[in-house]
Amino acid sequence: MAESITEGTLKSWSKQVGDSVSADEEIATIETDKIDVSVNAPQPGKIVQLLAAEEDTVTVGQDLVIIEPGEVDAASPKQAEAPASSTPKHSTEPGDQQMNKKLPEAPAPSESDKKPLEKETPAAAPKKEEAAPAARQTAGSRNETRVKMNRMRLRIAERLKESQNAAASLTTFNEIDMSSLMEMRKKFKDQVLKEHDVKLGYMSAFAKACSLALKEIPAANASIEGEEIVYRDYVDLSVAVATPKGLVTPVVRNAEGMNFVDIEKEIAFLGKKARDGKLTLEDMAGGTFTISNGGVFGSLYGTPIINLPQSAVLGMHAIKEKPVVVNGQIVIRPIMVVALTYDHRLLDGREAVTFLVKVKDYLEDPRKMLLV
């Protein structure tokens, strides 16, 4: 595991006692607060003992398994399966006997239950009690299920709460007329797909617009370290990606030097790694500014949370047709609401609003991005 990780949870064993393994063959998976780590056999041989159980917390350097060195024997797994198949037969027989023993005992508790009912029969209270079960039957299921939080979800909860406690967060909103950008995408998406084998989306335009605006408003690309402010002349964009285990933010490095196609390729590459669970710590380390697109899920408004130690995060939302005034006329235009949550310790309202207005100007006329 990486130096920043000290412990993890043993999620599953892919091999059991008696199984033969080859060198570097995966035998277990450890879940950390960032990624899942595979445990590989250090040498070929036969597993003779497992030193940890599933869901146990394990530390770096801890021994997990004892392997008897030797050549891989193809017959070993089959031999290991034989006792396993016979075990259920022995374990099911006592269960059947216990069930048979319990069958004649079933009437006994019912007779004992009747005695208190007979004593309470003269009172009027039992009539009220009889109405309660009928109400419960019409209320539907009231089952509850408790599931242990995985390490990634625990880490996300810790980081987000830390952000709320540490940053002086404030959110400003604006509306973007997406007409020009949608027209450009419609005109060139087929050509880009044919020549570069990548889909042209809106994320590349937002990433490029933010990169340019961050150059003009450097405080939005800075961070606080102790009593110092760290300004950067590069833009590493953290792009929020939803995965089955939780939200991850792989980083597009030096986005300020990329064009639309380069950004789309990198986002597609990182997104696939995230969904396949193959992201590395290096893919998620760093990041100077975050873009989160809740619009893909239909979100209309939202206030994103800052990804510390960054100073700001941009939230994209769904595109909706709205009546707007253009040159004194009411027209219908595709509008997206964007939100910028920023750390007021670093950015004043003037800088934050200016940043968002610059992003809006670039996106409402993408040709301006070619002139910077």
C-alpha positions as CSV (number, residue, x, y, z in Angstrom):
1,M,0.0,0.0,0.0
2,A,1.0,3.6,-0.5
3,E,2.9,5.5,2.2
4,S,-0.2,7.6,3.0
5,I,-2.2,4.5,3.9
6,T,-1.5,2.8,7.2
7,E,-4.4,0.3,7.5
8,G,-7.3,-1.2,5.6
9,T,-10.2,-3.7,5.8
10,L,-9.7,-7.2,4.4
11,K,-12.8,-7.4,2.2
12,S,-12.5,-10.8,0.6
13,W,-10.3,-13.9,0.2
14,S,-10.1,-15.2,-3.4
15,K,-8.2,-18.2,-2.2
16,Q,-8.8,-20.6,0.7
17,V,-6.8,-23.0,2.9
18,G,-5.7,-26.0,0.7
19,D,-5.7,-24.0,-2.6
20,S,-2.5,-23.9,-4.7
21,V,-1.3,-20.5,-5.8
22,S,1.2,-19.2,-8.3
23,A,3.7,-16.4,-7.6
24,D,2.0,-12.9,-7.9
25,E,-1.5,-14.5,-8.1
26,E,-4.2,-12.5,-6.4
27,I,-5.3,-14.1,-3.1
28,A,-7.2,-11.3,-1.3
29,T,-8.5,-7.7,-1.6
30,I,-8.0,-4.9,1.0
31,E,-10.3,-1.9,1.0
32,T,-8.7,1.4,1.9
33,D,-10.2,4.9,2.3
34,K,-9.1,5.7,-1.3
35,I,-8.8,2.6,-3.5
36,D,-9.0,-1.2,-3.3
37,V,-5.6,-3.0,-3.1
38,S,-4.9,-6.5,-4.3
39,V,-2.8,-8.9,-2.2
40,N,-0.7,-11.2,-4.3
41,A,1.1,-14.4,-3.3
42,P,4.8,-13.8,-2.7
43,Q,5.7,-17.3,-3.9
44,P,4.2,-20.4,-5.5
45,G,2.9,-23.0,-3.1
46,K,-0.1,-24.2,-1.1
47,I,-2.1,-22.1,1.4
48,V,-1.9,-23.8,4.8
49,Q,-3.4,-21.0,7.1
50,L,-5.3,-17.7,6.8
51,L,-4.1,-15.3,9.5
52,A,-7.0,-12.8,9.1
53,A,-10.7,-13.0,8.5
54,E,-12.9,-11.0,6.2
55,E,-13.8,-7.5,7.5
56,D,-10.8,-7.5,9.9
57,T,-8.7,-4.4,10.0
58,V,-5.2,-5.1,8.8
59,T,-2.1,-2.9,8.9
60,V,0.8,-2.3,6.6
61,G,3.4,-5.1,7.0
62,Q,1.0,-7.5,8.8
63,D,1.2,-11.2,7.8
64,L,-2.0,-12.4,6.3
65,V,-1.4,-15.9,5.1
66,I,1.0,-18.8,5.5
67,I,2.0,-20.5,2.2
68,E,3.9,-23.8,2.1
69,P,6.4,-23.4,-0.8
70,G,6.2,-25.8,-3.7
71,E,5.1,-26.2,-7.3
72,V,1.5,-25.5,-8.2
73,D,-0.5,-28.8,-8.1
74,A,-3.5,-28.8,-10.3
75,A,-5.1,-31.6,-8.3
76,S,-5.0,-29.6,-5.0
77,P,-8.2,-27.6,-5.6
78,K,-10.1,-30.7,-6.5
79,Q,-9.0,-32.4,-3.4
80,A,-9.9,-29.4,-1.3
81,E,-13.4,-29.5,-2.8
82,A,-14.0,-33.0,-1.7
83,P,-14.2,-32.5,2.1
84,A,-16.1,-29.2,1.5
85,S,-18.8,-31.1,-0.4
86,S,-19.1,-33.7,2.4
87,T,-19.2,-31.2,5.2
88,P,-22.7,-29.9,4.5
89,K,-24.1,-33.4,4.8
90,H,-22.9,-33.7,8.4
91,S,-24.0,-30.1,9.2
92,T,-27.5,-30.5,7.8
93,E,-28.3,-33.7,9.7
94,P,-28.2,-32.2,13.2
95,G,-30.3,-29.3,11.8
96,D,-33.0,-31.7,10.6
97,Q,-33.0,-33.5,13.9
98,Q,-33.4,-30.2,15.8
99,M,-36.3,-29.3,13.6
100,N,-38.0,-32.6,14.3
101,K,-37.4,-32.2,18.0
102,K,-38.9,-28.7,18.1
103,L,-42.1,-29.7,16.2
104,P,-43.9,-31.4,19.1
105,E,-42.9,-28.5,21.5
106,A,-44.8,-26.0,19.4
107,P,-48.2,-26.4,21.1
108,A,-46.7,-25.9,24.6
109,P,-46.1,-22.2,24.4
110,S,-49.4,-21.6,22.8
111,E,-51.2,-23.2,25.8
112,S,-49.2,-21.0,28.2
113,D,-50.1,-17.9,26.2
114,K,-53.8,-18.6,26.6
115,K,-53.8,-18.4,30.4
116,P,-53.0,-14.7,30.7
117,L,-55.5,-14.0,27.9
118,E,-58.3,-15.8,29.9
119,K,-57.5,-13.7,33.0
120,E,-57.7,-10.5,31.1
121,T,-60.8,-11.3,29.2
122,P,-63.3,-9.7,31.7
123,A,-61.5,-6.3,31.4
124,A,-62.3,-3.9,28.5
125,A,-58.6,-3.4,27.7
126,P,-58.3,-6.5,25.4
127,K,-60.7,-4.9,22.9
128,K,-58.3,-2.0,22.4
129,E,-55.4,-4.3,22.1
130,E,-57.1,-6.3,19.4
131,A,-57.4,-3.2,17.2
132,A,-53.6,-2.6,17.3
133,P,-52.6,-5.6,15.2
134,A,-55.1,-4.7,12.5
135,A,-53.5,-1.3,12.2
136,R,-50.0,-2.8,12.0
137,Q,-51.1,-5.1,9.1
138,T,-52.1,-2.1,7.0
139,A,-49.0,-0.1,7.8
140,G,-46.7,-2.1,5.5
141,S,-43.2,-3.4,6.2
142,R,-41.1,-1.7,8.9
143,N,-37.9,-3.7,8.3
144,E,-34.5,-2.1,8.9
145,T,-31.2,-3.1,7.4
146,R,-27.8,-2.1,8.9
147,V,-24.8,-2.1,6.6
148,K,-21.3,-1.3,7.6
149,M,-19.9,1.8,5.9
150,N,-17.0,1.0,3.6
151,R,-13.7,2.8,4.1
152,M,-14.2,5.1,1.1
153,R,-17.6,6.3,2.3
154,L,-16.2,6.9,5.8
155,R,-13.3,8.9,4.3
156,I,-15.7,10.9,2.1
157,A,-17.9,11.7,5.2
158,E,-14.8,12.8,7.1
159,R,-13.4,15.0,4.4
160,L,-16.7,16.7,3.6
161,K,-17.4,17.4,7.3
162,E,-13.8,18.7,7.7
163,S,-14.4,21.1,4.8
164,Q,-17.6,22.5,6.4
165,N,-15.8,23.0,9.7
166,A,-12.6,24.5,8.3
167,A,-13.6,26.6,5.3
168,A,-15.6,29.8,5.4
169,S,-17.8,28.6,2.5
170,L,-20.0,30.9,0.5
171,T,-21.8,30.1,-2.8
172,T,-22.6,32.5,-5.7
173,F,-24.8,31.6,-8.7
174,N,-25.2,32.7,-12.3
175,E,-27.0,31.5,-15.4
176,I,-25.3,30.6,-18.7
177,D,-27.0,30.7,-22.1
178,M,-25.9,27.4,-23.6
179,S,-27.1,28.2,-27.2
180,S,-23.7,28.9,-28.8
181,L,-21.9,26.0,-27.0
182,M,-24.7,23.6,-28.0
183,E,-24.6,24.7,-31.6
184,M,-20.8,24.3,-31.7
185,R,-21.1,20.8,-30.2
186,K,-23.8,19.8,-32.6
187,K,-21.7,20.9,-35.5
188,F,-18.4,19.2,-34.6
189,K,-19.3,16.2,-32.4
190,D,-19.4,13.8,-35.3
191,Q,-16.1,15.0,-36.8
192,V,-14.4,14.8,-33.4
193,L,-15.7,11.3,-32.8
194,K,-14.6,10.1,-36.3
195,E,-11.1,11.7,-36.2
196,H,-10.3,11.3,-32.5
197,D,-12.5,8.5,-31.3
198,V,-13.9,10.5,-28.4
199,K,-17.2,12.1,-27.7
200,L,-17.3,15.9,-27.5
201,G,-19.2,16.9,-24.4
202,Y,-19.7,20.1,-22.4
203,M,-17.2,19.2,-19.7
204,S,-14.2,20.1,-21.9
205,A,-15.6,23.5,-22.6
206,F,-16.2,24.1,-18.9
207,A,-12.7,22.8,-18.0
208,K,-11.1,25.1,-20.6
209,A,-13.2,28.2,-19.5
210,C,-12.3,27.5,-15.8
211,S,-8.6,27.1,-16.7
212,L,-8.6,30.5,-18.4
213,A,-10.6,32.2,-15.6
214,L,-8.3,30.7,-13.0
215,K,-5.3,32.4,-14.7
216,E,-7.0,35.7,-14.4
217,I,-8.2,35.1,-10.8
218,P,-5.3,33.2,-9.2
219,A,-6.8,33.2,-5.7
220,A,-9.4,30.7,-6.9
221,N,-6.5,28.4,-7.8
222,A,-4.7,28.8,-4.5
223,S,-4.7,27.1,-1.1
224,I,-3.9,27.9,2.5
225,E,-1.0,26.1,4.1
226,G,-0.5,27.2,7.7
227,E,-0.2,31.0,7.7
228,E,0.8,31.1,4.0
229,I,-1.2,31.3,0.7
230,V,0.2,29.0,-2.1
231,Y,-0.4,30.4,-5.6
232,R,0.1,28.1,-8.6
233,D,0.9,28.9,-12.2
234,Y,-0.6,25.6,-13.3
235,V,-4.2,24.2,-13.2
236,D,-4.8,20.6,-12.1
237,L,-8.6,20.0,-12.4
238,S,-10.3,17.5,-10.1
239,V,-13.3,16.1,-12.0
240,A,-15.9,14.5,-9.8
241,V,-16.9,11.0,-11.0
242,A,-19.7,8.9,-9.4
243,T,-18.8,5.3,-8.7
244,P,-20.8,2.5,-7.0
245,K,-18.6,2.9,-3.9
246,G,-18.8,6.7,-3.8
247,L,-17.6,10.0,-5.3
248,V,-14.0,10.2,-6.5
249,T,-12.1,13.1,-8.0
250,P,-9.4,12.0,-10.5
251,V,-7.2,14.9,-11.6
252,V,-6.6,16.3,-15.1
253,R,-3.0,17.6,-14.9
254,N,-2.0,20.9,-16.6
255,A,-5.5,21.5,-18.0
256,E,-4.5,25.1,-18.9
257,G,-2.3,23.7,-21.8
258,M,-4.9,21.3,-23.3
259,N,-7.5,21.9,-26.0
260,F,-11.1,20.5,-26.0
261,V,-10.1,17.2,-27.5
262,D,-7.2,16.6,-25.2
263,I,-9.4,17.3,-22.1
264,E,-12.2,15.0,-23.3
265,K,-9.7,12.2,-23.9
266,E,-8.2,12.5,-20.4
267,I,-11.6,12.8,-18.7
268,A,-12.9,9.7,-20.6
269,F,-9.7,7.8,-19.7
270,L,-9.9,8.7,-16.0
271,G,-13.7,8.1,-15.9
272,K,-13.3,4.6,-17.2
273,K,-10.6,3.8,-14.7
274,A,-12.9,5.1,-11.9
275,R,-15.9,3.0,-12.9
276,D,-13.6,-0.1,-13.3
277,G,-12.2,0.5,-9.9
278,K,-8.6,0.8,-11.3
279,L,-7.8,4.4,-10.1
280,T,-4.4,4.8,-8.4
281,L,-3.5,7.2,-5.6
282,E,-1.5,9.2,-8.2
283,D,-4.6,9.7,-10.3
284,M,-6.4,11.4,-7.4
285,A,-3.6,13.2,-5.6
286,G,-3.4,16.9,-5.8
287,G,-5.9,19.0,-7.7
288,T,-6.2,22.8,-7.5
289,F,-9.8,23.3,-8.5
290,T,-12.8,21.0,-8.8
291,I,-15.7,20.7,-11.3
292,S,-18.8,18.7,-10.3
293,N,-21.5,18.0,-12.8
294,G,-24.8,17.3,-11.0
295,G,-26.7,18.0,-14.2
296,V,-26.1,14.5,-15.5
297,F,-28.5,13.4,-12.7
298,G,-31.0,16.1,-13.4
299,S,-30.0,18.6,-10.6
300,L,-31.3,22.1,-11.2
301,Y,-29.6,23.9,-8.3
302,G,-27.0,22.9,-5.8
303,T,-24.2,24.2,-3.5
304,P,-21.1,22.0,-4.0
305,I,-18.7,21.5,-1.1
306,I,-15.1,22.6,-1.3
307,N,-12.5,19.8,-1.7
308,L,-9.9,21.0,0.8
309,P,-7.2,22.3,0.6
310,Q,-8.6,23.8,-2.6
311,S,-10.3,27.2,-2.4
312,A,-13.2,26.8,-4.8
313,V,-15.5,24.3,-6.7
314,L,-17.8,24.8,-9.7
315,G,-21.1,23.1,-9.8
316,M,-22.7,22.4,-13.2
317,H,-26.5,21.6,-13.4
318,A,-29.1,20.5,-15.9
319,I,-29.9,22.6,-19.0
320,K,-33.5,23.8,-19.0
321,E,-35.3,26.0,-21.6
322,K,-36.3,29.3,-20.0
323,P,-37.8,32.6,-21.3
324,V,-35.1,35.3,-21.3
325,V,-34.9,38.8,-22.7
326,V,-32.6,39.3,-25.7
327,N,-32.4,42.7,-27.3
328,G,-35.8,43.7,-25.8
329,Q,-37.5,40.5,-27.0
330,I,-38.6,37.5,-24.9
331,V,-37.1,34.4,-26.4
332,I,-36.7,30.8,-25.2
333,R,-33.1,29.8,-24.5
334,P,-31.3,26.7,-23.0
335,I,-30.1,27.9,-19.6
336,M,-27.8,26.2,-17.2
337,V,-27.5,27.4,-13.6
338,V,-23.9,27.3,-12.3
339,A,-22.7,27.6,-8.7
340,L,-19.3,28.6,-7.3
341,T,-18.7,27.7,-3.7
342,Y,-15.5,29.4,-2.5
343,D,-13.5,29.8,0.7
344,H,-14.1,33.4,1.9
345,R,-10.8,33.2,3.8
346,L,-9.0,33.3,0.3
347,L,-11.5,34.9,-2.0
348,D,-13.6,38.0,-1.5
349,G,-17.0,38.3,-3.1
350,R,-15.7,40.5,-5.9
351,E,-13.2,38.0,-7.0
352,A,-15.6,35.0,-6.8
353,V,-18.3,36.8,-8.8
354,T,-15.8,38.1,-11.3
355,F,-14.5,34.5,-11.8
356,L,-18.0,33.1,-12.4
357,V,-18.8,36.0,-14.9
358,K,-15.7,35.2,-16.9
359,V,-16.6,31.6,-17.1
360,K,-20.1,32.6,-18.3
361,D,-18.6,34.9,-20.9
362,Y,-16.3,32.2,-22.3
363,L,-19.1,29.6,-22.5
364,E,-21.7,31.9,-24.1
365,D,-19.2,32.7,-26.9
366,P,-16.6,29.8,-27.1
367,R,-14.7,31.7,-29.8
368,K,-13.4,34.1,-27.1
369,M,-11.4,31.2,-25.7
370,L,-9.3,31.2,-28.9
371,L,-8.3,34.8,-28.4
372,V,-6.8,34.4,-24.9
